[in-house]
Amino acid sequence: MRIIDNYSIGGLVLLFAGILSAQAVTPARTDHGLVAATDLSAQPLTQTYSGSNEDRFVIGEGDLLAISVWKEPELSRSIPVRSDGEISLPLVGEVKAAGLTPLQLEQDIARKLRNYITEPEVTIIVEQINSEKFNILGQVAKPGSYPLMQATTVMDAIATAGGFRDFAKQKNVYVLRQAPSAKETRIAFNYKEYIKGKNVQQNIKLEPHDTIVVP
């Protein structure tokens, strides 16, 4: 009969501790197909856009901006874009925000602040997007118009609207999308197929002004 000494027991304890530690981090797939370690407990609860990583996002009327000027707390604030597309800041005055990316607006504000501050560093985060919306109509609990967050899918939209009503035709859902040529495109979505794992690519990402119809 083999006797396990104290050193062997200590080694087993360290081995199991290492396994448990490794399981605390879950791999997540990034948009580029790469696998990165992600702590699920640290996932953000809200979606924000910043000039550093979302240069293609265009600010619109009603969007809520968090403007930060380094070492100038009196100039840092959250401010909505007015219906005329402008915002107002101390020292800067009226600034056109709608139609610009966060990075472009950062550069514009920094340029105007150079009259008062040496090398101003401006950071803008879009805290809430109200300018880009999608519509969902028909047999859902809460039809209406909703803010379009990044990577919102048809399933996300249905969930946001409270799910289907009792007599919804779940196989015949479709998305109406306005093409650049002004022609409207109809994209089918069969919920019954999707939840069975069939034709999963039909759960498309929504674009601004898409309308989901649930017969």
ChimeraX attribute file (.defattr): number of C-alpha atoms within 10 A of each C-alpha:
attribute: neighborCount
match mode: 1-to-1
recipient: residues
	/A:1	3
	/A:2	4
	/A:3	6
	/A:4	8
	/A:5	8
	/A:6	8
	/A:7	9
	/A:8	10
	/A:9	11
	/A:10	10
	/A:11	11
	/A:12	11
	/A:13	11
	/A:14	10
	/A:15	11
	/A:16	11
	/A:17	11
	/A:18	11
	/A:19	10
	/A:20	10
	/A:21	9
	/A:22	10
	/A:23	9
	/A:24	13
	/A:25	14
	/A:26	12
	/A:27	14
	/A:28	14
	/A:29	11
	/A:30	10
	/A:31	7
	/A:32	6
	/A:33	8
	/A:34	9
	/A:35	12
	/A:36	12
	/A:37	12
	/A:38	14
	/A:39	12
	/A:40	12
	/A:41	8
	/A:42	7
	/A:43	8
	/A:44	8
	/A:45	6
	/A:46	8
	/A:47	11
	/A:48	15
	/A:49	20
	/A:50	18
	/A:51	18
	/A:52	11
	/A:53	10
	/A:54	15
	/A:55	14
	/A:56	11
	/A:57	17
	/A:58	16
	/A:59	24
	/A:60	23
	/A:61	20
	/A:62	20
	/A:63	22
	/A:64	20
	/A:65	24
	/A:66	17
	/A:67	22
	/A:68	19
	/A:69	19
	/A:70	13
	/A:71	10
	/A:72	12
	/A:73	9
	/A:74	9
	/A:75	15
	/A:76	18
	/A:77	13
	/A:78	13
	/A:79	17
	/A:80	22
	/A:81	22
	/A:82	17
	/A:83	12
	/A:84	12
	/A:85	18
	/A:86	17
	/A:87	19
	/A:88	15
	/A:89	14
	/A:90	10
	/A:91	13
	/A:92	18
	/A:93	11
	/A:94	11
	/A:95	16
	/A:96	16
	/A:97	27
	/A:98	22
	/A:99	14
	/A:100	18
	/A:101	19
	/A:102	28
	/A:103	21
	/A:104	16
	/A:105	22
	/A:106	21
	/A:107	15
	/A:108	17
	/A:109	23
	/A:110	20
	/A:111	16
	/A:112	15
	/A:113	19
	/A:114	13
	/A:115	12
	/A:116	10
	/A:117	13
	/A:118	9
	/A:119	12
	/A:120	19
	/A:121	18
	/A:122	21
	/A:123	21
	/A:124	23
	/A:125	20
	/A:126	23
	/A:127	19
	/A:128	18
	/A:129	22
	/A:130	19
	/A:131	18
	/A:132	20
	/A:133	17
	/A:134	19
	/A:135	20
	/A:136	23
	/A:137	17
	/A:138	17
	/A:139	20
	/A:140	22
	/A:141	16
	/A:142	17
	/A:143	19
	/A:144	14
	/A:145	16
	/A:146	17
	/A:147	17
	/A:148	21
	/A:149	21
	/A:150	14
	/A:151	11
	/A:152	17
	/A:153	17
	/A:154	22
	/A:155	17
	/A:156	15
	/A:157	20
	/A:158	19
	/A:159	14
	/A:160	16
	/A:161	20
	/A:162	12
	/A:163	17
	/A:164	17
	/A:165	14
	/A:166	10
	/A:167	9
	/A:168	15
	/A:169	16
	/A:170	18
	/A:171	15
	/A:172	14
	/A:173	19
	/A:174	21
	/A:175	21
	/A:176	17
	/A:177	19
	/A:178	16
	/A:179	9
	/A:180	7
	/A:181	6
	/A:182	8
	/A:183	9
	/A:184	12
	/A:185	13
	/A:186	14
	/A:187	13
	/A:188	16
	/A:189	25
	/A:190	18
	/A:191	22
	/A:192	13
	/A:193	14
	/A:194	16
	/A:195	10
	/A:196	9
	/A:197	10
	/A:198	12
	/A:199	13
	/A:200	14
	/A:201	10
	/A:202	18
	/A:203	17
	/A:204	15
	/A:205	15
	/A:206	22
	/A:207	18
	/A:208	15
	/A:209	17
	/A:210	20
	/A:211	22
	/A:212	26
	/A:213	20
	/A:214	22
	/A:215	15
